[in-house]
């Protein structure tokens, strides 16, 4: 993968992964890392409960809000994005209220496949297009914390599907603009976040091939999160084995405490070994380097954890731990 900070030269970083693998945390850590490089970063989440601001200690805020130095966040809600788009197209809110904001059209938008998703991606395209009076981009980098695997893949496929079905009109133009952005290798990168567990690894491999065969988005890299660290080296493991053999010679009170310690040690060794098996399987199945982020036992989900993850992403897991 090289230095992950090389991706900050692009305009849009998409983070995708199975639900529960920590992709929002990774997205926030990348934003913090980019902000330290002097980038003005926008973190985008979709129809969520504003998870990202909470990581930075913010509870509520405006549609686009500053949440840290050089970092802004936005939560794109489909209905709000749709309303914004049509008001821009129709020029006046009264016309929008008359033509669009009614039961019939609400039913249409709920039933029509891909319309909401297209408008959400259109909002991201619009944010990427925003410029200052000087002509410089309003945001140097946009990081999109996309929905979990299945929905995320479906979302990213929408522009190509709509573009293939609708050849003229505003929706066709939106689909074309979004597809150009997604397929621009200089502007966009897709990063997959996973964890070393069977179901997550299976979905990650499938997602990797779906991107290569269908989405055609430049691949940024693979981040394996929550890897159980190597607590015991080989020489320590042999000592623990010796302690097991010596256990019958220890007084009963001591036996109980040492036995519990040995059980915990054995669990951590097996957990580490199992994690490594899944990582090796992933490495064999995908043609890209992997970045590993360890399971951080002692850190809360806050700025300190984001800083530590950023440090690991830059310097590497094995060098840090």
Secondary structure as GFF3:
##gff-version 3
##sequence-region A 1 321
A	DSSP	three_ten_helix	4	9	.	.	.	ID=ss1
A	DSSP	beta_strand	12	16	.	.	.	ID=ss2
A	DSSP	alpha_helix	23	36	.	.	.	ID=ss3
A	DSSP	beta_strand	41	46	.	.	.	ID=ss4
A	DSSP	alpha_helix	51	55	.	.	.	ID=ss5
A	DSSP	beta_strand	64	68	.	.	.	ID=ss6
A	DSSP	beta_strand	71	76	.	.	.	ID=ss7
A	DSSP	alpha_helix	78	90	.	.	.	ID=ss8
A	DSSP	alpha_helix	93	99	.	.	.	ID=ss9
A	DSSP	alpha_helix	103	111	.	.	.	ID=ss10
A	DSSP	alpha_helix	115	129	.	.	.	ID=ss11
A	DSSP	beta_strand	141	145	.	.	.	ID=ss12
A	DSSP	alpha_helix	149	165	.	.	.	ID=ss13
A	DSSP	alpha_helix	170	183	.	.	.	ID=ss14
A	DSSP	beta_strand	188	195	.	.	.	ID=ss15
A	DSSP	alpha_helix	198	210	.	.	.	ID=ss16
A	DSSP	pi_helix	211	215	.	.	.	ID=ss17
A	DSSP	beta_strand	219	227	.	.	.	ID=ss18
A	DSSP	alpha_helix	234	246	.	.	.	ID=ss19
A	DSSP	three_ten_helix	247	249	.	.	.	ID=ss20
A	DSSP	alpha_helix	252	285	.	.	.	ID=ss21
A	DSSP	beta_strand	290	294	.	.	.	ID=ss22
A	DSSP	alpha_helix	303	315	.	.	.	ID=ss23
A	DSSP	alpha_helix	317	320	.	.	.	ID=ss24
###
